[in-house]
Every structure is written in C-alpha cells, then in structure tokens.
Amino acid sequence: MVESTDMKVIDSLWFNTFHGSFGFVIGENKRGERKLYAGVVSGLNREVNEQTILDYGSRVNISMMEGLIAKVREGGKND
C-alpha cells in the first residue's frame, strides 16, 4: 500500500473515460482532519492514483459541490 507522510486515504470514487480516470479522494491528516481532493490520473494503479491525487490534485470546495447537487435536485426526479 502506498502511504503518504501527510495524508492517508479514507475512500475514493472513480469515473473512467477514454482519456483516463477522474477521481475524488478523501484524505485524513495526522490531526484527524479530512479533506476532499479531485484529479485526473492514468487509472492503472488505484493506490498510486489515490496518492497522486492527494499529493497533486485540486482540493474540492464542499460548499460549491453541495450547491451544484442542490441545483440538480431542484430539477426534479434524480436517479
């Protein structure tokens, strides 16, 4: 398993495309604080990809994501 000196992986979610894999990774630091990161990676090795996103991905603004989800829900039926 790939371990970060700063963050450990809690969970991840993946979307595969023709151009690679896009993922969300939840990381936890040594103080127990959790943060969500997103990024595009090769998709060849889950553990390496998760660590790459924690190290180099974009931090996700949770409030912004909640706002987008709310707009989808306003539109009616959701699957």
C-alpha angles and dihedrals in degrees: 000000000000112000127196119215089221108030137027124207115252099174143332140204124204138203117189122209138172088264099048139285128314117202145181115213127190111211131188125206127213091271091057095253114145125211133179122229132182134198150142118258140165096265092221099114121024097203094047090045092051091051092046090054092048090050101039109010128107119267110241119232102226094199091054091050091049089052092053092048090050090054090053091050091050088060094069132244115037129191 
